[in-house]
Amino acid sequence: DNSFGSAAMAKIAWVGVGVMGRHMASHLLEAGHQLSLFSRTPSKCEPLVQRGAQLANSPREAAHEADIVFTMVGTPSDVEKVTTGQDGVLSGMKPGSLFVDCTTSKPSLAVQLAACAAVQGVLALDAPVSGGDVGARAGTLSFMCGGSEAAMSRARPFLNVMGSKISHMGGPGTGQHTKMCNQILACSNMIGMVESLLYAHTAGLDADAVIGAIGAGAAGSWAMNNLGPRVVRRDFEPGFMIEHMAKDLGMALEEADRMGLNLPGLELAHRLYASLLKHGHGRAGTQSLILALEDTAKYMN
């Protein structure tokens, strides 16, 4: 079935126009696809509407007649609300269409949604991303996908517009499990990065020079090279918000627990991020972890 591919113009519904979603949807619009949008905050859609996207009044309305429906929302409960809830996208989707959830959500929910979609003759893919606002804007995100071969091949031309690395990990839920692996690595990387810079600062070193010196070596990381300079400038604007990281790490801990795994690094990162969240830093970027280490008396008790 080649009814729509990279060359053909598709009717796309996009639900969730936040830090990531607005850039991702923008790339699809730029590629010449028809876009129908839904956001809880309609004003966020304005720049896209000005460029030709349609604004819908509900997820269901956005999904009506769409070839492919993308969701990029906050939490698993948001995913449920906009998919299987009243006025959710699944109630508006036609047989033969494709549903792709890019939210970082629970693997078990992804399996459940794929089953719900199948009943309606709709293909489903869980396709969470990595790469933050930088990757979303540049169109260089990494997609970790779980679902059937059919869903994957149908989604690929669209994912290629938004990302540079598209990985099919297996059946429903495997994309979300892979994203959990990603977050476990990212949160421990972040601890190492902020500890390293805190040490550099306390030792009287030029922190930017330290990033330059070690960022290119074996200890270098995406976090050090991209977020390290933000930490040095005290720029805590989000590429990825603490409230989302705390949520993701909570899900990863739940999954690890269910599998009988003990992951102390993950537990520590979750505790620090949960503390920052409690102290009102939920909307700040994950690099704000430095605050917790600068004031351990406040954040680590």
Buried (B, 14 or more C-beta within 10 A) or exposed (E): EEEBEEEEEBBBBBBBBBBBBBBBBBBBBEBEBBBBBBBBEBEBBBEBBEEEBBBBEBBBBBBBEBBBBBBBBBBBEBBBBBBBBEBBBBBBBEEEBBBBBBBBBBBBBBBBBBEBBEEBEBBBBBBBBBBBBBBBBBBEBBBBBBBBEEBBBBBBBBBBBBBBBBBBBEBBBBBBBBBBEBBBBBBBBBBBBBEBBBEBBEEEEEBBEBBEEBBEEEEBBBBBBBBBBBBBEEEBEBBBBBBBBBBBBEBBBEBBEEEEEEBEBBEBBBBBBBBBBEBEBBBBBBBBBBBBBEEEEEBEE
